Amino acid sequence: MPIFRTAELTKKQSYKLMTGSIVPRPIAWVSTMDAAGNHNLAPFSFFNGIAVMPPTLGFTVAYADDDRGVKDTYLNLMANGECVVNMVTEATAYAMNETSKGYPPEIDEFQVTGLTPLPSEMVKPMRVGESPIQFECTLDQVIRLENELARSDLMLCRIHVIHVDESVYEGDYRISQEAYQVIGRMGGTDYIHTHDRFDMTRFHKIDNTTDV
């Protein structure tokens, strides 16, 4: 069995091992806005729900490898503390991938992809109209993660408004997983559908009459 000591890995080696192992990962499609009113939209797959109360999600913004270094999403969030996290489905997968290119700040990814920008209720960044679920958030905490090889920032965002399209809403605060059709990120250039699912009974306590 291969064993890898992380202190001996390069950034690329660590990336390949982690992104190939920690799968599937949901994708945060984050929309932000800068002081000039330019809209930015970018995907992040080091992402998940962090807490139910207070409602919090988190995603990691890695230091960019291009000449700019710091990504627009990070700069915009640090400047005004607002974002919308849009969920990615099969229908929006290719548009999401297009927004990962790292366009200059003045380029509007909504226009590049033909996506529909919708006004939010509590924050200034736009929502992706084609996304069935959108979270309006404000920045709560930033946790710096760095060593001599790389830097990343974990952005913990408080959720204030959740928009759910009727097409995926079952009622009683439940989301129809069959209708949702969300996708996940795998290793390399691979993504995953969520068609093939199974369910198991969730146990809230150990039954003392049953062998465990």
N, C-alpha and C positions, 0 to 999 in steps of 0.2 A: 504494500500500500504506500503510494507516494505521500510524503509528509513535507509540508512547506512551512518554514519559519518566517513569519511576516517581516521580521526585521531584515531579512536577507532578500526580500522581493523588491523589484522595481515597481514603479507606479503602474505600468502596463501589465505586468504579471499579476499584481494584486487585483487590478480591475478585471482581468479575464477570469481569474478564479472566483471572485466574489459574484460577478454578474452572471456567471455560468452556474453557480451553485444556489444563490438566493433567488429562486424562481418559483412561480411567476411573480412579477412585481407589478402592482397597479401603476398607472401613469398619471401624474399631476400635470395638467395642461394649464399653465399659469399665465394669466393675463395681468399686466401691470400698465402703468402710465407714467411718463416722465413729466417734469415741470412744464415742458413746452406743449404738452397735450398729445405727444406721440404715443401710440399704442404698441405694446410689445406682447408677444405670445410665444411661449416656449415650453417644451415638455421636460419633465424630470421623473425618472423612474425609481430613484431612491426616495420613496414616498409611502406614507401610510397614515391611517388614523392613529392619533396618539392618546387621546382621552375622550370619553363620552361627556363627562362633566368636570371642568368646563369643556364644551365642545372644541376640540383642538386637533389639527392635522399638522403634519410636518413633512418637509421635503428638503433635500440637500442640494445646494448650489455649489458645484465644483468650480474652482478657479479656472477660467477659460485658457485654452492652449494657444489662442491667437494673440496678436499684438496688444489687444485691449486688456487682457488679463481678467478683469472683473466683468461678469456678465450683466447685461442690462436688467435682468430680473432682480438681481441683488441690488444694483444701484437704485432702481426705482422703489423697491421695497424699503430700503434704508432711508430714502428721501421722504416718502410720504406714508409708509406703513400700511399700504392697502394692496390687495390683490383679489382675484377671483380664481379659484381652482376648478377647472372644468374637467369632467370625466371623459375618457376617450373610448369610443365604441368602434365596431367594425366599420360603420359608415364614415367615420371621421379619421380612420387610421392613416390614410395617405396624406391628408391635409396636416395632421399632426406631425408626420415625418417631415413634411416640407418646412414646418416652422422650426425644425431643429438645426437649420443651416447656419444660424448665427448671422442674420442680416444686420446691417448698420442700424443705429438707434432711430434714425429718421424714417426707416422703412416700416410700413404698417403691415404686419403679417396677416391681418384680417383681409386687407386688399390683395395681397399676394396670392392668398389661397382662395379668395372668394367666399370666405366664411361670413356669417351674419353677426355683426356686433350688436348686442342688446344692452341697453342701459341697466345698470344695477340699482338697487334700492338704497343701499347704505354706503357704498364705496364708489369711487370714480372709475376704476377700470371696468371695461366692458366684459359682458358675458359672451360665450360662444353659443349662438342660437341653435346650432346643430348638436350641441351636447345636451343629453337628456337630464343631467344632474350638474348643478353648478353651486359652488360654495363661495359666498361672499365673506372675505376674511380681513382681519387686521393683524399686523405683526405683533406678536406677544414677546417672543424672546429670540435671540440669535446666539447659537453656540458655535464658537470657532473650533474647528478641528484641523490641526496642521502638524506637519513634521518637516524635515529638511527636504522632502521630495515634493510635497503637494500641500494644497490648502483647500478646505471645503467649509461651508457654513450651513449648519442646520437651522432652517427657518421654521420656528414654531408659530403657527398662525391660529388665532382664535376665530372660530366660525360664528358668524352673526345671522346669516340668512342662507337657507338651503332651498334652491329652486329645483323642483322635480316635475318633469314633463308628465302629462296625464298618460302618455303611452306606456310608461313604465311603473305607474303608481297603482298598487292594488287596494289602497285604502288601509286604514288602521296603521299608518306610518310604515307600511311594508313596501319594499321595492320588488317588482316582478323580475326575477333573475332570467327568466325565459325571454322576456321582452327587452331587457337591459342590453344584452349583447356586448358587454364591456370586454376589452382586450387586455392582455398582460404582456409585459416585457420579459423576454428570455435572454440567454446569452448571445453574444455576437449580433447578428442582424435578425434574429428570430423573434417572433411574437407568437402569442397563443390566443386561440378562441376560448370561449367559456361555454360552449355548447354541451360538452360531455361532463355532467355533474352527477354526484350521488349525495344522499343525505344519511345522517345517522342521528339516533336519538341522543339528545343532550342530557346528561345526568347531572342533577344539582346536588346530590349527596350519595354517599355509598350505602347501598342496601346491605345491611348487616346479615341478612339471611342468604346472601348470594356470595359464592366464592369469587374473589377478585384475582 
